[in-house]
Protein backbone atom coordinates (compact mmCIF):
# COMPACT_ATOMS: atom_id res chain seq x y z
CA UNK A 1 0.00 0.00 0.00
CA UNK A 2 2.99 2.33 0.39
CA UNK A 3 2.98 3.15 -3.34
CA UNK A 4 -0.66 4.22 -3.38
CA UNK A 5 0.03 7.92 -3.49
CA UNK A 6 2.08 7.60 -6.68
CA UNK A 7 -1.12 7.14 -8.64
CA UNK A 8 -2.28 10.71 -8.96
CA UNK A 9 1.13 12.30 -9.22
CA UNK A 10 3.25 10.93 -12.04
CA UNK A 11 1.22 12.41 -14.89
CA UNK A 12 2.59 14.52 -17.14
CA UNK A 13 0.06 18.26 -16.24
CA UNK A 14 -1.25 26.15 -8.58
CA UNK A 15 -1.76 28.01 -5.12
CA UNK A 16 -4.34 30.52 -3.93
CA UNK A 17 -4.85 33.66 -6.01
CA UNK A 18 -4.29 36.47 -3.55
CA UNK A 19 -7.25 38.68 -2.74
CA UNK A 20 -4.85 41.58 -2.35
CA UNK A 21 -4.73 42.12 -6.14
CA UNK A 22 -6.80 44.95 -7.52
CA UNK A 23 -9.09 43.99 -10.38
CA UNK A 24 -6.71 45.47 -12.97
CA UNK A 25 -3.67 43.80 -11.37
CA UNK A 26 -5.52 40.50 -11.32
CA UNK A 27 -6.43 40.81 -15.00
CA UNK A 28 -2.81 41.64 -15.87
CA UNK A 29 -1.63 38.65 -13.85
CA UNK A 30 -3.96 36.33 -15.77
CA UNK A 31 -2.74 37.71 -19.11
CA UNK A 32 0.90 37.19 -18.08
CA UNK A 33 0.10 33.62 -17.07
CA UNK A 34 -1.57 33.00 -20.43
CA UNK A 35 1.50 34.37 -22.22
CA UNK A 36 3.83 31.99 -20.34
CA UNK A 37 1.57 29.03 -21.13
CA UNK A 38 1.38 30.07 -24.80
CA UNK A 39 5.19 30.14 -24.98
CA UNK A 40 5.29 26.66 -23.44
CA UNK A 41 2.82 25.31 -26.02
CA UNK A 42 4.93 26.80 -28.83
CA UNK A 43 8.07 25.25 -27.31
CA UNK A 44 6.66 21.73 -27.23
CA UNK A 45 5.36 21.79 -30.79
CA UNK A 46 2.51 24.26 -31.05
CA UNK A 47 -1.18 24.37 -30.21
CA UNK A 48 -2.24 22.47 -33.34
CA UNK A 49 0.15 19.62 -32.60
CA UNK A 50 -1.18 19.31 -29.05
CA UNK A 51 -4.77 19.36 -30.29
CA UNK A 52 -3.92 16.56 -32.73
CA UNK A 53 -3.13 14.08 -29.93
CA UNK A 54 -6.03 11.63 -29.73
CA UNK A 55 -4.37 9.05 -27.50
CA UNK A 56 -1.01 8.48 -25.85
CA UNK A 57 0.79 5.58 -24.16
CA UNK A 58 3.84 6.29 -22.01
CA UNK A 59 6.04 3.72 -20.25
CA UNK A 60 8.31 4.94 -17.44
CA UNK A 61 10.89 3.01 -15.48
CA UNK A 62 12.81 3.82 -12.32
CA UNK A 63 13.55 2.80 -8.75
CA UNK A 64 12.00 3.78 -5.42
CA UNK A 65 12.98 2.48 -2.00
CA UNK A 66 15.30 -0.05 -3.66
CA UNK A 67 12.43 -1.44 -5.73
CA UNK A 68 12.16 -1.42 -9.51
CA UNK A 69 9.12 0.57 -10.63
CA UNK A 70 7.40 0.44 -14.02
CA UNK A 71 4.51 2.78 -14.79
CA UNK A 72 2.35 2.49 -17.91
CA UNK A 73 0.07 5.48 -18.56
CA UNK A 74 -2.61 5.37 -21.24
CA UNK A 75 -4.71 8.43 -22.09
CA UNK A 76 -7.42 9.02 -24.64
CA UNK A 77 -9.56 12.01 -25.53
CA UNK A 78 -11.51 13.58 -24.08
CA UNK A 79 -10.31 12.58 -20.59
CA UNK A 80 -9.89 8.83 -20.19
CA UNK A 81 -6.96 7.43 -18.25
CA UNK A 82 -5.47 4.10 -17.21
CA UNK A 83 -2.34 3.86 -15.11
CA UNK A 84 -0.64 0.55 -14.24
CA UNK A 85 2.15 0.45 -11.67
CA UNK A 86 4.37 -2.54 -11.05
CA UNK A 87 6.62 -2.16 -8.01
CA UNK A 88 8.27 -4.70 -5.76
CA UNK A 89 6.08 -7.56 -6.92
CA UNK A 90 2.89 -5.55 -6.39
CA UNK A 91 0.54 -4.52 -9.19
CA UNK A 92 -1.61 -1.43 -8.89
CA UNK A 93 -4.14 -0.16 -11.42
CA UNK A 94 -5.99 3.13 -11.68
CA UNK A 95 -8.82 3.46 -14.21
CA UNK A 96 -10.74 6.64 -14.98
CA UNK A 97 -13.50 6.31 -17.58
CA UNK A 98 -14.12 10.05 -17.88
CA UNK A 99 -16.63 10.22 -15.04
CA UNK A 100 -15.72 7.79 -12.28
CA UNK A 101 -12.51 6.12 -11.16
CA UNK A 102 -11.31 3.10 -9.22
CA UNK A 103 -7.98 1.97 -7.89
CA UNK A 104 -7.18 -1.75 -7.67
CA UNK A 105 -4.38 -2.88 -5.41
CA UNK A 106 -3.65 -5.97 -3.27
CA UNK A 107 -6.96 -7.57 -4.21
CA UNK A 108 -8.97 -4.50 -3.20
CA UNK A 109 -11.01 -2.14 -5.36
CA UNK A 110 -11.19 1.40 -4.01
CA UNK A 111 -13.46 4.09 -5.42
CA UNK A 112 -11.69 7.38 -6.08
CA UNK A 113 -13.85 10.24 -4.81
CA UNK A 114 -13.85 13.85 -3.66
CA UNK A 115 -10.76 15.96 -4.27
CA UNK A 116 -8.83 12.94 -5.55
CA UNK A 117 -11.43 12.44 -8.27
CA UNK A 118 -11.45 16.12 -9.16
CA UNK A 119 -7.68 16.20 -9.53
CA UNK A 120 -7.81 13.06 -11.64
CA UNK A 121 -10.33 14.69 -13.97
CA UNK A 122 -7.94 17.61 -14.44
CA UNK A 123 -4.80 15.53 -14.91
CA UNK A 124 -6.40 13.09 -17.32
CA UNK A 125 -7.26 15.88 -19.75
CA UNK A 126 -4.51 15.94 -22.38
CA UNK A 127 -5.63 19.42 -23.45
CA UNK A 128 -5.35 20.86 -19.93
CA UNK A 129 -2.76 23.48 -20.87
CA UNK A 130 -4.68 24.61 -23.97
CA UNK A 131 -7.39 26.27 -21.89
CA UNK A 132 -7.26 25.53 -18.14
CA UNK A 133 -9.88 28.18 -17.40
CA UNK A 134 -12.47 26.32 -19.48
CA UNK A 135 -12.46 23.49 -16.92
CA UNK A 136 -12.70 25.75 -13.89
CA UNK A 137 -9.01 26.26 -13.09
CA UNK A 138 -7.95 29.76 -12.08
CA UNK A 139 -4.54 30.92 -13.28
CA UNK A 140 -2.27 33.81 -12.33
CA UNK A 141 1.33 34.89 -12.82
CA UNK A 142 3.47 34.63 -9.67
CA UNK A 143 6.72 36.26 -10.72
CA UNK A 144 10.10 34.70 -11.38
CA UNK A 145 12.65 32.60 -9.55
CA UNK A 146 16.34 32.18 -10.33
CA UNK A 147 17.69 28.62 -10.20
CA UNK A 148 21.35 28.50 -11.13
CA UNK A 149 21.67 30.27 -14.47
CA UNK A 150 18.01 29.71 -15.34
CA UNK A 151 15.24 32.26 -14.91
CA UNK A 152 11.93 30.53 -14.22
CA UNK A 153 8.46 32.02 -14.63
CA UNK A 154 5.89 30.81 -12.10
CA UNK A 155 2.24 30.25 -12.99
CA UNK A 156 -0.28 29.48 -10.26
CA UNK A 157 -3.23 27.16 -10.86
CA UNK A 158 -6.12 26.73 -8.43
CA UNK A 159 -8.53 23.83 -8.92
CA UNK A 160 -12.25 24.31 -8.13
CA UNK A 161 -11.81 22.34 -4.88
CA UNK A 162 -9.05 24.66 -3.71
CA UNK A 163 -6.15 22.27 -4.40
CA UNK A 164 -3.17 24.36 -5.44
CA UNK A 165 -0.39 23.82 -7.95
CA UNK A 166 2.43 26.02 -9.24
CA UNK A 167 4.30 25.38 -12.49
CA UNK A 168 7.76 26.72 -13.35
CA UNK A 169 8.67 27.53 -16.97
CA UNK A 170 12.18 28.21 -18.26
CA UNK A 171 12.50 31.71 -19.69
CA UNK A 172 14.86 30.64 -22.49
CA UNK A 173 13.33 27.39 -23.67
CA UNK A 174 9.71 27.88 -22.62
CA UNK A 175 9.68 24.31 -21.25
CA UNK A 176 7.95 23.38 -18.00
CA UNK A 177 10.78 22.25 -15.72
CA UNK A 178 9.12 21.93 -12.33
CA UNK A 179 5.78 21.68 -10.55
CA UNK A 180 4.80 21.89 -6.90
CA UNK A 181 1.41 20.29 -6.33
CA UNK A 182 -0.99 19.72 -3.50
CA UNK A 183 -2.47 16.24 -3.91
CA UNK A 184 -5.24 14.66 -1.87
CA UNK A 185 -4.37 11.02 -1.11
CA UNK A 186 -5.58 8.21 1.16
CA UNK A 187 -2.91 9.50 3.55
CA UNK A 188 -4.19 13.07 3.51
CA UNK A 189 -2.89 16.17 1.76
CA UNK A 190 0.58 15.68 0.28
CA UNK A 191 2.79 18.31 -1.33
CA UNK A 192 4.77 16.96 -4.25
CA UNK A 193 7.65 18.37 -6.24
CA UNK A 194 8.03 17.17 -9.82
CA UNK A 195 11.03 18.07 -11.99
CA UNK A 196 11.17 17.56 -15.77
CA UNK A 197 14.18 17.44 -18.08
CA UNK A 198 15.61 15.92 -21.26
CA UNK A 199 12.85 17.04 -23.64
CA UNK A 200 12.82 14.95 -26.81
CA UNK A 201 10.72 15.09 -29.95
CA UNK A 202 8.09 12.38 -30.45
CA UNK A 203 5.96 12.74 -33.57
CA UNK A 204 6.23 16.53 -33.49
CA UNK A 205 5.67 16.91 -29.73
CA UNK A 206 8.48 17.52 -27.26
CA UNK A 207 8.14 15.40 -24.12
CA UNK A 208 10.37 15.35 -20.99
CA UNK A 209 12.02 11.93 -20.88
CA UNK A 210 13.36 12.33 -17.35
CA UNK A 211 11.21 13.07 -14.30
CA UNK A 212 11.96 13.28 -10.60
CA UNK A 213 9.12 13.19 -8.08
CA UNK A 214 9.60 14.03 -4.41
CA UNK A 215 7.02 13.79 -1.64
CA UNK A 216 8.19 14.19 1.93
CA UNK A 217 11.38 12.18 2.51
CA UNK A 218 10.72 9.93 -0.48
CA UNK A 219 11.69 10.47 -4.10
CA UNK A 220 11.59 8.55 -7.34
CA UNK A 221 13.42 9.21 -10.59
CA UNK A 222 11.77 7.94 -13.75
CA UNK A 223 12.94 7.69 -17.36
CA UNK A 224 10.56 7.27 -20.28
CA UNK A 225 11.39 4.12 -22.22
CA UNK A 226 8.55 4.37 -24.75
CA UNK A 227 6.02 6.90 -26.04
CA UNK A 228 3.32 6.06 -28.58
CA UNK A 229 0.97 8.73 -29.92
CA UNK A 230 -2.26 8.20 -31.87
CA UNK A 231 -1.99 4.41 -32.11
CA UNK A 232 -5.69 3.81 -31.46
CA UNK A 233 -6.09 2.70 -27.84
CA UNK A 234 -9.32 0.63 -27.58
CA UNK A 235 -12.11 2.15 -25.48
CA UNK A 236 -12.43 -1.04 -23.40
CA UNK A 237 -8.99 -0.20 -21.93
CA UNK A 238 -10.82 2.29 -19.72
CA UNK A 239 -13.89 0.23 -18.79
CA UNK A 240 -14.45 -0.15 -15.05
CA UNK A 241 -15.66 -3.69 -14.47
CA UNK A 242 -18.24 -4.35 -11.78
C-alpha positions, -999 to 999 in steps of 0.1 A, spaced: 0 0 0 30 23 4 30 32 -33 -7 42 -34 0 79 -35 21 76 -67 -11 71 -86 -23 107 -90 11 123 -92 33 109 -120 12 124 -149 26 145 -171 1 183 -162 -12 262 -86 -18 280 -51 -43 305 -39 -49 337 -60 -43 365 -36 -72 387 -27 -48 416 -23 -47 421 -61 -68 449 -75 -91 440 -104 -67 455 -130 -37 438 -114 -55 405 -113 -64 408 -150 -28 416 -159 -16 387 -139 -40 363 -158 -27 377 -191 9 372 -181 1 336 -171 -16 330 -204 15 344 -222 38 320 -203 16 290 -211 14 301 -248 52 301 -250 53 267 -234 28 253 -260 49 268 -288 81 253 -273 67 217 -272 54 218 -308 25 243 -311 -12 244 -302 -22 225 -333 1 196 -326 -12 193 -290 -48 194 -303 -39 166 -327 -31 141 -299 -60 116 -297 -44 91 -275 -10 85 -258 8 56 -242 38 63 -220 60 37 -203 83 49 -174 109 30 -155 128 38 -123 135 28 -88 120 38 -54 130 25 -20 153 -1 -37 124 -14 -57 122 -14 -95 91 6 -106 74 4 -140 45 28 -148 24 25 -179 1 55 -186 -26 54 -212 -47 84 -221 -74 90 -246 -96 120 -255 -115 136 -241 -103 126 -206 -99 88 -202 -70 74 -183 -55 41 -172 -23 39 -151 -6 5 -142 21 5 -117 44 -25 -110 66 -22 -80 83 -47 -58 61 -76 -69 29 -55 -64 5 -45 -92 -16 -14 -89 -41 -2 -114 -60 31 -117 -88 35 -142 -107 66 -150 -135 63 -176 -141 100 -179 -166 102 -150 -157 78 -123 -125 61 -112 -113 31 -92 -80 20 -79 -72 -17 -77 -44 -29 -54 -37 -60 -33 -70 -76 -42 -90 -45 -32 -110 -21 -54 -112 14 -40 -135 41 -54 -117 74 -61 -138 102 -48 -138 139 -37 -108 160 -43 -88 129 -56 -114 124 -83 -115 161 -92 -77 162 -95 -78 131 -116 -103 147 -140 -79 176 -144 -48 155 -149 -64 131 -173 -73 159 -197 -45 159 -224 -56 194 -234 -53 209 -199 -28 235 -209 -47 246 -240 -74 263 -219 -73 255 -181 -99 282 -174 -125 263 -195 -125 235 -169 -127 257 -139 -90 263 -131 -79 298 -121 -45 309 -133 -23 338 -123 13 349 -128 35 346 -97 67 363 -107 101 347 -114 126 326 -96 163 322 -103 177 286 -102 214 285 -111 217 303 -145 180 297 -153 152 323 -149 119 305 -142 85 320 -146 59 308 -121 22 302 -130 -3 295 -103 -32 272 -109 -61 267 -84 -85 238 -89 -122 243 -81 -118 223 -49 -91 247 -37 -62 223 -44 -32 244 -54 -4 238 -80 24 260 -92 43 254 -125 78 267 -134 87 275 -170 122 282 -183 125 317 -197 149 306 -225 133 274 -237 97 279 -226 97 243 -212 79 234 -180 108 223 -157 91 219 -123 58 217 -105 48 219 -69 14 203 -63 -10 197 -35 -25 162 -39 -52 147 -19 -44 110 -11 -56 82 12 -29 95 36 -42 131 35 -29 162 18 6 157 3 28 183 -13 48 170 -43 77 184 -62 80 172 -98 110 181 -120 112 176 -158 142 174 -181 156 159 -213 129 170 -236 128 149 -268 107 151 -300 81 124 -304 60 127 -336 62 165 -335 57 169 -297 85 175 -273 81 154 -241 104 154 -210 120 119 -209 134 123 -174 112 131 -143 120 133 -106 91 132 -81 96 140 -44 70 138 -16 82 142 19 114 122 25 107 99 -5 117 105 -41 116 86 -73 134 92 -106 118 79 -138 129 77 -174 106 73 -203 114 41 -222 85 44 -247 60 69 -260 33 61 -286 10 87 -299 -23 82 -319 -20 44 -321 -57 38 -315 -61 27 -278 -93 6 -276 -121 21 -255 -124 -10 -234 -90 -2 -219 -108 23 -197 -139 2 -188 -144 -1 -151 -157 -37 -145 -182 -43 -118 
